[in-house]
């Protein structure tokens, strides 16, 4: 009898991917949330004052500032 066969689940790369993703999401969120704790929200206001729209603020201010946390969470 194969593990998981009683539930009709075939083990393979798809189930390994799902299990790995499910297991690692809390750790990734923990690292990203730690980065958000030290995020300076005044730079968002400064970018808006300088004429950036919401998309430009996201792509040119927020994502580059958060990138070290995002990269470390996934590697």
URCORUR-V511218 format. One record per residue. N is the residue number from 1. RES is the residue in one small letter. PHI is phi in whole degrees, 0 to 359 (999 if undefined). PSI is psi in radians with two decimals (* if undefined). Layout:
n-><N & N>
res-><RES & RES>
phi-><PHI & PHI>
psi-><PSI & PSI>
This chain:
n-><1 & 2 & 3 & 4 & 5 & 6 & 7 & 8 & 9 & 10 & 11 & 12 & 13 & 14 & 15 & 16 & 17 & 18 & 19 & 20 & 21 & 22 & 23 & 24 & 25 & 26 & 27 & 28 & 29 & 30 & 31 & 32 & 33 & 34 & 35 & 36 & 37 & 38 & 39 & 40 & 41 & 42 & 43 & 44 & 45 & 46 & 47 & 48 & 49 & 50 & 51 & 52 & 53 & 54 & 55 & 56 & 57 & 58 & 59 & 60 & 61 & 62 & 63 & 64 & 65 & 66 & 67 & 68 & 69 & 70 & 71 & 72 & 73 & 74 & 75>
res-><x & x & x & x & x & x & x & x & x & x & x & x & x & x & x & x & x & x & x & x & x & x & x & x & x & x & x & x & x & x & x & x & x & x & x & x & x & x & x & x & x & x & x & x & x & x & x & x & x & x & x & x & x & x & x & x & x & x & x & x & x & x & x & x & x & x & x & x & x & x & x & x & x & x & x>
phi-><999 & 270 & 295 & 86 & 288 & 291 & 259 & 79 & 256 & 273 & 279 & 180 & 296 & 295 & 290 & 295 & 298 & 296 & 294 & 296 & 296 & 297 & 289 & 269 & 302 & 298 & 293 & 295 & 295 & 298 & 291 & 293 & 294 & 296 & 293 & 292 & 297 & 260 & 285 & 269 & 288 & 290 & 290 & 292 & 296 & 296 & 294 & 292 & 294 & 275 & 101 & 282 & 276 & 297 & 293 & 295 & 297 & 296 & 280 & 253 & 237 & 289 & 298 & 298 & 289 & 275 & 304 & 301 & 290 & 293 & 295 & 292 & 289 & 259 & 232>
psi-><2.32 & 2.56 & 2.29 & -0.16 & -0.43 & -0.31 & -0.01 & 0.39 & 2.16 & 2.27 & 2.44 & -2.85 & -0.59 & -0.78 & -0.59 & -0.75 & -0.79 & -0.78 & -0.74 & -0.77 & -0.80 & -0.67 & -0.63 & -0.22 & -0.81 & -0.67 & -0.71 & -0.76 & -0.61 & -0.76 & -0.76 & -0.68 & -0.61 & -0.68 & -0.65 & -0.50 & -0.58 & 0.23 & 2.31 & 1.83 & -0.22 & -0.38 & -0.46 & -0.80 & -0.68 & -0.72 & -0.63 & -0.66 & -0.52 & 0.06 & 0.13 & 2.45 & -3.10 & -0.71 & -0.75 & -0.67 & -0.72 & -0.86 & -0.46 & -0.20 & -1.01 & -0.91 & -0.81 & -0.58 & -0.63 & -0.18 & -0.73 & -0.66 & -0.69 & -0.77 & -0.78 & -0.48 & -0.53 & -0.05 & *>
